[in-house]
């Protein structure tokens, strides 16, 4: 990205953050705008993933938003859903590497040094001015996010032997989502880009539930962890475990490994519970 375009992207990302209000929506919006396709309802619906999945401190909302942006673009570039899913996962991995190179961590709690589920910690974050660090980060990482997204989307998914499947996409499918919506969340697979962290199927269900709510009532689903039905169902089933690698009892090194796990019934019960 040239210097002039990079400066414009920094300004645009910062302004988008101020206008949109959450890191997750900001980067879904920024990537959609970069590729020339806006999705207003879908962008609004990702607000609850800010703060690391309903303020739980896991992967930064910027990553969830950027992943959805490359998922949407991958669907537009590929007529085959399996290929779109594979490329979205690869592009998400590129984005996560870029983010981690800048911040040294992918988790919201590490980046902000804040426990958003704690009222005092959140108040301190706002009153101390620490919140401005997220605006600064959005501006600095914005051009890098776009560059890594473009690079990831241009990568050929070689060495894949089975039709790619994403746990996140399967949740959206069971919730009545379209193939485009399945592709949007596909990069969430295996704890976002197969990293094994906060559950991608959970994040997809929260987003889809929020989108359904917006289309019915004009308002997204609850941001509060204690009143979000999807999160509470999830915690009941997993005994309050949220990390993919702990729930699955393993990590996934390849797209094929993740696909095989899902095709063989892995997380099938959890996916069904989340989709109800």
C-alpha positions as CSV (number, residue, x, y, z in Angstrom):
1,X,0.0,0.0,0.0
2,X,1.5,3.4,-1.0
3,X,2.1,6.1,1.6
4,X,-0.8,8.3,0.6
5,X,-3.3,5.5,0.5
6,X,-2.0,4.3,3.8
7,X,-2.5,7.7,5.5
8,X,-6.0,7.8,4.1
9,X,-6.8,4.4,5.5
10,X,-5.5,5.3,8.9
11,X,-7.8,8.3,9.0
12,X,-10.7,6.3,7.6
13,X,-10.3,3.6,10.2
14,X,-10.1,6.1,13.1
15,X,-13.2,7.9,11.9
16,X,-15.0,4.7,11.4
17,X,-14.3,3.7,14.9
18,X,-15.7,7.0,16.2
19,X,-18.8,6.6,14.0
20,X,-19.4,2.9,14.4
21,X,-18.6,2.6,18.1
22,X,-17.1,-0.8,18.3
23,X,-13.8,-2.3,17.1
24,X,-15.6,-5.3,15.6
25,X,-18.0,-3.4,13.5
26,X,-15.3,-0.9,12.5
27,X,-13.1,-3.5,10.8
28,X,-15.9,-5.4,9.1
29,X,-17.0,-2.0,7.7
30,X,-13.4,-1.0,6.8
31,X,-12.8,-4.2,4.9
32,X,-16.2,-4.2,3.2
33,X,-15.6,-0.6,2.1
34,X,-12.2,-1.5,0.8
35,X,-13.7,-4.2,-1.4
36,X,-16.6,-2.0,-2.4
37,X,-19.5,-3.9,-0.8
38,X,-21.3,-2.6,2.4
39,X,-23.5,-4.8,4.5
40,X,-25.2,-2.5,7.1
41,X,-27.2,-5.1,9.0
42,X,-24.4,-7.6,9.0
43,X,-22.0,-5.0,10.2
44,X,-24.3,-3.9,13.0
45,X,-24.8,-7.5,14.1
46,X,-21.1,-7.9,14.9
47,X,-21.1,-5.3,17.7
48,X,-21.5,-8.0,20.5
49,X,-18.2,-9.5,19.5
50,X,-16.4,-6.4,20.7
51,X,-14.3,-6.8,23.9
52,X,-13.3,-10.3,22.9
53,X,-16.7,-12.0,22.5
54,X,-19.3,-10.3,24.6
55,X,-16.6,-8.5,26.7
56,X,-15.0,-11.8,27.7
57,X,-11.5,-10.7,26.7
58,X,-10.7,-13.3,24.1
59,X,-9.7,-12.4,20.5
60,X,-9.9,-8.7,19.8
61,X,-13.0,-7.5,18.1
62,X,-10.9,-6.0,15.3
63,X,-10.0,-9.6,14.3
64,X,-13.5,-10.9,14.3
65,X,-14.6,-7.9,12.1
66,X,-11.7,-8.2,9.7
67,X,-12.2,-12.0,9.4
68,X,-15.9,-11.4,8.4
69,X,-14.7,-8.9,5.9
70,X,-12.4,-11.4,4.1
71,X,-15.1,-14.1,4.4
72,X,-17.5,-11.9,2.6
73,X,-15.0,-11.0,-0.1
74,X,-13.9,-14.6,-0.5
75,X,-17.5,-15.6,-1.2
76,X,-17.7,-12.9,-3.9
77,X,-14.5,-14.1,-5.5
78,X,-15.3,-17.8,-5.5
79,X,-18.4,-19.6,-6.8
80,X,-17.5,-22.8,-4.9
81,X,-18.4,-22.5,-1.2
82,X,-15.8,-24.9,-0.1
83,X,-13.0,-22.9,-1.8
84,X,-14.5,-19.7,-0.3
85,X,-14.3,-21.2,3.1
86,X,-10.7,-22.4,2.7
87,X,-9.5,-19.0,1.4
88,X,-11.4,-17.2,4.2
89,X,-9.6,-19.3,6.8
90,X,-6.2,-18.7,5.1
91,X,-6.9,-14.9,4.9
92,X,-7.9,-14.8,8.5
93,X,-4.6,-16.4,9.4
94,X,-2.8,-13.7,7.5
95,X,-4.8,-11.0,9.3
96,X,-4.1,-12.6,12.7
97,X,-0.4,-12.7,12.0
98,X,-0.3,-9.1,11.0
99,X,-2.3,-8.1,14.1
100,X,0.0,-10.1,16.5
101,X,3.1,-8.6,14.9
102,X,1.8,-5.2,15.9
103,X,0.3,-5.9,19.3
104,X,2.2,-9.1,20.4
105,X,-1.2,-10.7,21.4
106,X,-4.5,-11.4,19.7
107,X,-6.5,-11.2,22.9
108,X,-8.5,-8.1,23.9
109,X,-7.6,-8.4,27.6
110,X,-3.9,-8.3,26.7
111,X,-4.2,-5.4,24.3
112,X,-6.4,-3.2,26.5
113,X,-5.2,-4.5,30.0
114,X,-8.9,-4.3,30.9
115,X,-11.5,-6.8,32.2
116,X,-14.6,-5.5,30.4
117,X,-16.8,-7.9,32.4
118,X,-15.8,-6.0,35.6
119,X,-17.7,-2.7,36.0
120,X,-14.8,-1.0,37.8
121,X,-12.2,-2.2,35.3
122,X,-14.4,-0.9,32.5
123,X,-14.9,2.4,34.2
124,X,-11.2,2.8,34.8
125,X,-10.6,2.0,31.1
126,X,-13.0,4.9,30.1
127,X,-12.0,7.4,32.7
128,X,-8.3,7.0,32.4
129,X,-8.3,7.6,28.7
130,X,-7.0,4.1,27.9
131,X,-9.8,3.8,25.4
132,X,-8.0,6.1,23.1
133,X,-5.3,3.4,22.6
134,X,-7.9,1.4,20.7
135,X,-8.6,4.3,18.3
136,X,-4.9,4.7,17.8
137,X,-4.4,1.0,17.2
138,X,-7.3,1.0,14.6
139,X,-5.6,3.7,12.7
140,X,-2.1,2.1,12.8
141,X,-3.3,-1.4,12.0
142,X,-5.9,-0.4,9.4
143,X,-3.5,-0.3,6.4
144,X,-1.8,-3.5,7.6
145,X,-5.1,-5.3,7.9
146,X,-6.0,-4.4,4.3
147,X,-2.6,-5.5,3.0
148,X,-2.7,-8.8,4.8
149,X,-6.3,-9.4,3.7
150,X,-5.5,-8.8,0.1
151,X,-2.5,-11.1,0.4
152,X,-4.5,-13.8,2.1
153,X,-7.3,-13.7,-0.4
154,X,-4.8,-14.1,-3.2
155,X,-3.3,-17.3,-1.7
156,X,-4.2,-20.5,-3.4
157,X,-5.5,-23.2,-1.0
158,X,-3.1,-25.9,-2.0
159,X,-2.8,-29.3,-0.3
160,X,-6.5,-29.6,0.7
161,X,-7.9,-33.1,0.1
162,X,-11.5,-32.8,1.3
163,X,-14.2,-30.2,0.7
164,X,-13.5,-27.6,3.4
165,X,-16.0,-27.2,6.3
166,X,-16.1,-24.6,9.0
167,X,-17.7,-25.2,12.4
168,X,-18.8,-21.5,12.4
169,X,-20.4,-21.9,9.0
170,X,-22.3,-25.0,10.1
171,X,-23.8,-23.1,13.0
172,X,-25.0,-20.3,10.7
173,X,-26.4,-22.9,8.2
174,X,-28.4,-24.5,11.0
175,X,-29.7,-21.1,12.0
176,X,-31.1,-20.5,8.5
177,X,-28.2,-18.5,7.1
178,X,-27.4,-18.1,3.4
179,X,-24.3,-19.4,1.8
180,X,-22.9,-15.9,1.8
181,X,-23.5,-15.6,5.5
182,X,-21.8,-19.0,6.0
183,X,-18.8,-17.7,4.1
184,X,-18.7,-14.5,6.1
185,X,-18.1,-16.4,9.4
186,X,-16.0,-19.3,7.9
187,X,-12.7,-17.8,9.1
188,X,-13.8,-18.2,12.7
189,X,-13.1,-22.0,12.3
190,X,-11.2,-23.7,15.1
191,X,-11.0,-20.7,17.3
192,X,-10.5,-18.1,14.6
193,X,-8.1,-19.1,11.9
194,X,-7.6,-22.5,13.5
195,X,-5.7,-20.9,16.4
196,X,-7.7,-22.8,19.1
197,X,-8.7,-19.7,21.2
198,X,-12.2,-18.4,21.8
199,X,-14.7,-20.7,20.1
200,X,-15.5,-19.7,16.5
201,X,-18.9,-21.5,16.5
202,X,-19.9,-19.4,19.6
203,X,-18.9,-16.2,17.9
204,X,-20.8,-17.1,14.8
205,X,-24.0,-18.0,16.8
206,X,-23.8,-14.7,18.7
207,X,-23.4,-12.8,15.4
208,X,-26.3,-14.7,13.6
209,X,-28.5,-14.3,16.7
210,X,-27.8,-10.6,16.6
211,X,-28.5,-10.3,12.9
212,X,-31.8,-12.1,13.3
213,X,-32.7,-9.7,16.1
214,X,-31.9,-6.7,14.0
215,X,-34.0,-7.9,11.1
216,X,-36.9,-8.6,13.5
217,X,-36.7,-5.6,15.9
218,X,-34.2,-3.3,14.5
219,X,-31.9,-3.9,17.5
220,X,-29.0,-6.3,17.9
221,X,-28.9,-9.0,20.6
222,X,-27.9,-8.1,24.1
223,X,-24.3,-7.1,24.7
224,X,-24.5,-8.1,28.3
225,X,-22.9,-11.5,28.9
226,X,-25.4,-12.4,31.7
227,X,-28.4,-11.8,29.5
228,X,-27.1,-13.1,26.2
229,X,-29.0,-16.4,25.7
230,X,-26.5,-17.8,23.3
231,X,-23.5,-17.3,25.6
232,X,-25.4,-18.8,28.6
233,X,-26.4,-21.9,26.6
234,X,-22.9,-22.3,25.5
235,X,-21.4,-22.0,29.0
236,X,-23.9,-24.5,30.4
237,X,-22.9,-27.1,27.8
238,X,-19.1,-26.5,28.1
239,X,-19.0,-25.9,31.9
240,X,-17.8,-22.4,31.3
241,X,-14.9,-23.3,29.0
242,X,-14.7,-21.1,26.0
243,X,-11.4,-22.0,24.2
244,X,-11.7,-24.2,21.2
245,X,-8.6,-26.3,21.9
246,X,-9.9,-27.1,25.4
247,X,-13.4,-28.0,24.2
248,X,-12.2,-30.1,21.3
249,X,-9.3,-31.6,23.2
250,X,-6.9,-30.7,20.4
251,X,-5.7,-28.1,18.0
252,X,-6.0,-28.1,14.2
253,X,-2.9,-27.6,12.1
254,X,-4.6,-27.8,8.8
255,X,-8.0,-27.1,7.2
256,X,-8.3,-30.8,6.4
257,X,-7.9,-31.7,10.1
258,X,-10.6,-29.3,11.1
259,X,-12.9,-30.5,8.2
260,X,-12.4,-34.2,9.2
261,X,-13.1,-33.4,12.8
262,X,-16.4,-31.7,12.0
263,X,-17.5,-34.3,9.4
264,X,-16.9,-37.0,11.9
265,X,-19.3,-35.4,14.4
266,X,-16.9,-33.3,16.4
267,X,-18.7,-30.5,18.2
268,X,-22.0,-31.7,16.6
269,X,-23.9,-31.5,19.9
270,X,-22.5,-28.0,20.7
271,X,-23.2,-26.7,17.2
272,X,-26.9,-28.0,17.5
273,X,-27.3,-26.3,20.9
274,X,-25.9,-23.0,19.6
275,X,-28.2,-23.1,16.6
276,X,-31.4,-23.6,18.5
